[in-house]
């Protein structure tokens, strides 16, 4: 009994140490460089202050599926500023993921001494999905790990209690991120299929109907309320190299480059091989295969939301880690492994903190320049495609949605702010919808002067159409050109220059 208590206490202390190290970069800045994060904060602020933005937005007519995280941030804004609430949500998301890995590991092996598992999981929290700022999905994936753990631990409960638990889990995941509910159903079904195959009993496939039926029913009811709304065409990723790259991104540890990540992975593998024996739970084999198949066939874009397939490998990595059993050969080697991994986490936090501060300094310059945008101004964000850094992941792309933060200071309409009918709590008013959909809520890529002229002409026509319901000149027009290069001088000749910096050019038309 005492050993069990000591093991649980040790696991908690190691988990808290790893969590503290992981959260250092988030605590070091006000706006972490997560691609979609500024847009999420702006959308929450606009939702809370919709009366000031009625020229551009209205509340979504349908209840969007991925609002658990957004609702949590809105609740936190009652007590703290929205910038602090956003960072608290990021911290909570990371905590839910790491604790979910630990709980699922316990539910699979029924042992509390697997402290190394959440420690390894902590190395993967700053991967590609986090860098993209898909916080609602990350929060939901952490809840999915908890849901699996609870369902595994409830295997001896009565059928009515299991049905109640499954229903509650289904509702929570549907509102956290509906994709997480689909993935949970896939994993649960794969585990039941494996039990049926290994036991050679078809009855085993339906033995857990009290779990399957509530989950499927919640999903069916949730989706039936949205079939009447056109979310746009489905788009699949067909290029093999893209799928391979997405798999590689799944094991991105958040270090400076791929070479550093490869080196850290090599150190981690050598440490595990030297200090421990590693086992994987055989009953999770079908679940791994099922998740991988879902990744291969999942669409890239659905209902306006992109990178759906690219998010799944990160979850697969966490589920694989949670299914491991790591048995150290001696206490000395266990302590050495602990020291190495904590050192890696500390080194990454130092590097990320410095990188985050550099980004925040760049973002602050842009936000300060946007303070000069007039109220009710409309800002089109574009990227100079001739820039040597255009299309690459780096400082320029991380600035894509920083302009969205202008909405925190005054009612402006930045065309990169996410406001999709089936995805978000706000949508663009009909007068703006055609142009907004044409841009796709991402910066417009421009490579030549004719493309620039066409984009400006279309922009002017869209604003003039919107002004038919208002007074002429009501919506001042601005262009924010990121990474100004070949189009720098051309853009400066087409309007009043308001700010010229290394990373951007702001012009009023």
N, C-alpha and C positions, 0 to 999 in steps of 0.2 A: 504493500500500500504506500509506504513512504517513498519507495523508488518511483512509483507511478506519479506521486505528487511532485517529487523532485524533477522528473522528466517533463511534466507539464510546465512547471515553473521555469525550467531551463529553456524550453521551447518558446515561452512567452518573452523571456528576456532577449533571446537571440532574435526573435521576430521584431521586437521593439527597436533593438539596435540597428537591424537592417533597415527597418522603416525610417528611422531617424536619418540614416545616411542617405537613403533614397530621396527624402524630402528636402534635403539641403538646397538643391538648385531651385526648387519651387519657392522656398522661403527667401531666396536671395534677391528676387525681383518682384515687380508688381505685375508685369505682363510676360509670362513665359513664351518662348518662341514656338508655339504650337499653331500650325497653319490656320485651322478653322476657329481657334479659340477667340480671337477678337470679334469675329462675326457672331459667335454664340453669345458673348457678353452684350454686344449691341442689340441683338434680337431680344434678349431678355429685358433690357432697358426699354426698348421700344414697346414691348408688350405691356410693361408696367405703366408706360406713359403714352399710351396709344392716342390720347386726345391731342397731343402735340404733333403727332405724325399722320393725321388723317388725310393730308394731301397726298401721301405716298402709300400708306399701308392701311390694312384693316385686319381684324382678328380672323383667323382661319375659320371657315364655316364648318369644318370637320375637326373632330378631336384627333390630333396627330398621335402617332404611335410611340414616339421616342421622347417623352416629356418628363420622365422620372427625374433625370439629372437636372433638367431645366427648372422643374418645380422645386427641387432641393435648393438650388441657387436663389430662386425667388424668395423662398422661406428665409434663407440666411440673410438676405438684404434687409430684413426687418431689424436686424441687430448690428450689421456691419455694412460698410460700403460695398458696392457691387464688385469692385476689383478684389477685395479681400474675400468676398463670398465665392468668387470664381476659383481662387487659389485653394480655399478650404475644400471645395468640391473636388479639385484635382487630387489633393491629399487624401480625401476620403475614398476616391476611386482607386488610388494605389493601395490604400489599406485594405479595401474590400478584395482586391485581386490577390494580394499576398496572403491574407487570412483565408481566402477561398482555396488557394493552393494547399495550405496547411490542413484545412478541414477536409478537403476531398482526399488528401493523402491518408488522413486518419480514418475516414470512412471506408477506404479501400483496404487498408492493412490492419486497422483497429489497434494501432500502436501510436503512443505519444512521443516516442523518442526519435522521430524522424526530423530533427531540427534542421538538417542540411537541406531539406527539400524547399521550404520557403526561402531559404537563403539563396539557393540557386535561382529560384523564381524572381528574386529581387533584381537579378542581373538583367532581366528581360523587360522590365517595365518601361524603359525609355526607347522601345523599339519604334518601328516605322509607324504603327498605328497611333502611338502617342505623339510622335512628331507631326503627324497629319492633323492632330487635334480632334480625333473622333472620340470625344470624351463620353458621350452617351453610350456608344457601343462598348467602350472599355469598362464603364461602370456596369453595364448589363452583363458583360462577360464575367466580371467578378461575381455578380449575383448568380450567374449560371453555374459557376463552380460551387457556390454555396448550395444551390438548389440540388445539384447532383449529390453532394454530400448528404443533405437532409433526406433525400429519397433513398439513398443506400442505407442510411442509419435507421430509417423507418421500415425496414423490410420485415420486422416482426410485429408491426402495429396491426391493429384491426383494419379490415378493408374500408369501413366508413372513414376512419381517421386518415388513412392514406389518401382516400379520395378528396377529403377536405384539404389536406396538405398540398396535393397536386393542383387543386383548383386555385388555391392562394398563390402558389408559385407561378402558375400560368398567367394569372392576372398581373402580378408584379412584373414579370418578364415582358409581357405584352406592352406595358406602358413604359418600361425601361428601354427596350429596343426589341421590336417584334422579331428581328432576325435571331436574337438569342433564344427566344421561345422555339423557333423552328429548329435551331441547332440542338436544344435540349431534347426535343422530341426525337431527333435523329439518334442522339447518343443513347437515350433510354431504349429506343427500339432496337438498336444494334446490340446492346447488352442482352436484351431478351432473346434476340435471334441467336446469339452465341450460346446462351444457356439451352435453347431448344436444340441446336445442332449437337452440342457436346453431350446432352442427355438423351439424344435421339428420340425426343418426345415432342410431337406437335402441340401437345397441350401446354407445354412450357412457354410457347410463344404467346399465349393469351392468359398466362397465369397472373399477370400484373395489369389486367384490364382496368382496375380501379385507379390506376395511375394514367394509363394511356388515354382513356376516354375523356377525363376532365381536361387534360392538356390539349387534345385535339378539338374538343368542344370550345374551349376558350379561344383557340386560334381561329376556328371557323367563324365564331360570332364576331371576333375582332375584325377579321378581314371582310366579312360580309357588309360591314358598315362603310366600306371604302371602295367597293367595286364600282360604284356609280360615278366615281371621280376619276377622270382621265389623268393618269400620272405620267404619260409619255411612253415611248416605246422601250422595250427591253433591249439592252445592248450587252453582247457577250465579248469576252476577251478570247480571241482565236489564236493569237501569236504564241508559240511555244516559249520563246525567249522571255516574253512578258510574265508568263506563269512561273518560269524558273526564277526570274528576278524577284517576284513576289515572295517565293519561298525563301530566297536568300534574305530578303528584308525582314522576314519573320524572326530571324535569329540576330537581328541588329541589336547590339547591346547599348547603343547610344554614344559610342566613343566617336572620336573625330573623323575617322575614315574606316573603310572596310579592312584595311591592313591591320589597324589597331584592334578591331573587333576579332579578326582572325587570330591575332596573337593572344588576346585574352581568352578566346575559346580554347586555344591549344594549352594554355596554362591551366585552365579549369579541367580539361579532360585529363591532363597528366596528373593533376592533384587528386582527382577522383580515382584514377587508375592506381596510383601509388598508395593511397590511404584507405581504400574501401572496396567492398564488393557491391555491385549494383544489380538489382533485379527489377524487372518490370512485371506488373500483374497481368497474367495471361488472359483474364476475363475482360480486359479492356481492349484486346486486339481488334475485335470487330468495330468497336467505337472509333478507334484510330482510322481504320480503313474507311468507315462510313463518312467521317468528317473530311477525309482527303477526297473522297468521291464527290461530296457536296461542293468542296472547293473547286474541283475541276469543272463541274457543270453549272455552278452558280453564275448568274449574270453579273456583268461588271457594273451595270447601271439599271436601276429600277425605281419608278416613281420619282424621277429626278435626282435620286441619291446615287452618287458614284462610288467606285472602289468597293463595292459590296464583296466581291470575291476576294479582294486583296486583304480584307480584314480577318478572314477565317484562319489563315496559317498561324497567326499570333495566338489564337485560342488553342489551336492544336498543340502548340509548343507548351502552353501552360498545363493542358490536360496530360500530356506525356510526362512532364516533370512531376505532376501530382501523383502519377501512377508508379513512381519509382520507389524502391526500398533501398536505402543506402546503409550498409552495415560496415562500420569502421573496424579496421583490424586491431587497433589499439587506441587507448585514450590519447596517447601522445600524437598519433597521426590525426586523430579527430581534432585536437586543438590546433595542429598545424594547418589543417584544411580550413578551420574556422578563421584563423588569422589571415590566411591568403585571401579568402573570399571577402572578408570585411575590408582588407586593404584595397582590393579591387573596387569595391563599392565606394570607399572613401576617395580613391584616385579619380574615379569617374565623376563623383559629385564635385570635386574641385574643378575638373575640366569643364563640366557642364555649367557650373556656376559662373565661371569666367565667360563662357560662350553666351550664356543667357544675359549677362550684364552688357556685353557688346551689342547684342540684339536690341535690348531695351534702350540703349543710348541712340541707336539708329532710329528706332520706332518713335522715340520722344521728339526727335527733330521733325519727323513727318507729322505727328499729331499737332505739334506747335504750329507748323505751317498751315495745317487745315483749320486751325482756330480762326483764320482770316476768311474762311468761306462764309458767305452770308447765310442767314437763316432762309430755309426753304431752297437752299442751293442743291443742285443735282451734280454729283461727281461721277464721271466715267473713269474707271481705272483701266489703263492699257500698259502693255509691256513692249518695249522696243525689241522686236525679234532679232534685230541685227546685233544686239549686244552679245559678247562672247559668253556671257553667263546665262542667257535666255534659255529656258527649258531645263536647266540643271537645278538639282536640289542645292540650295545655298542661300546666301544672304538675300538675293533678290526675290526668290520665291517665298521665303519666309515673311516677306513684307506684303504679300498679295492682299491680305485682309486687314492690315493695320489701319487703313483709311476708314474701315467700318467703325472704329472707335470714335470718330468725329461725332457720331450720334449721341455719345454720352454727354456732350457739351451743349449741343443745340439741335433743333430739328433740321436735319439734312437728309438727303437721299443718296446714299452711296450704293452704286449698282452691283457691288460685289457682296452685299449683305444677304445672307441666306434667308429666303422667304418663299419656300416651295409649298404648294397646297397640301400635299400628302406627307410632308416631312416636318413642318414647323408651325409655330403658334400664330404667326402672322403671314399674310400674303400681300403681294403688291395689288394696288387698286387697278381696275381694268384698264385705265388710261395708260398705265405704265407696263402692263403685262407683256405685250408683244415684244417690245424692245428688251425688257428684262430677260425674257425667255431666249431671245436671240443671243444675248451675251452669255447666258448660262451661269450667272452669278460667279464668274471668274474673270480676271483681267483679260481684256481683248488683246490678242497678239497681233502686232503690226510690224511689217518688215520693209515696206516701201512707201514713198510719198503718195502714190495713188491710193494705196490702202488707207493711209492716214486721212486723205481727203474724203474718201467714201465713208469712213467711220464718223468723221466730224459732221458730214452732211446728214447721215442717218440720225446721229445724236440730236442735231438741231431740229430735224423734222419731228422726232419723237417728243421733244420738249414742247415744240409749238403745238402739236396735237393735244398734249396734256393741258396747255394753257387755254384751249378753247373753252374749257369749263371754268377758267379763272381769268385773271386779268393778264394782258400781255406783259412779259418781263417778270412775271411772278416767280419764276423758277430760274435763277441765275445758273449758268452752265460752266462747269469746270472740268478740266482733264488732268488727271494725275498720271504722268508717264513714268513708269518704273524702269530703272536701268537705262537712262537716256544715253544713246550712242549715236548711230547714224541719223536718227530722226530728231535729235536734240534741236538743231538749228531750225529745222522745218517747223517743229512744234512751237518754238519761241516766236516765229513770225506770224502765227495764226491766232494770237491772242495776247492778253496782258499777262506778262510773267509775274507770278506772285512769289515763287520760291524756286531756287536752283541749287540742288545739292548733288552729291555724288550718286546717291541712290534713286533720286526722283526729280521730276520737274513738274511744278504745279502752274497751270495756266488757266486764266479766265477767258472764256470765249466772248 
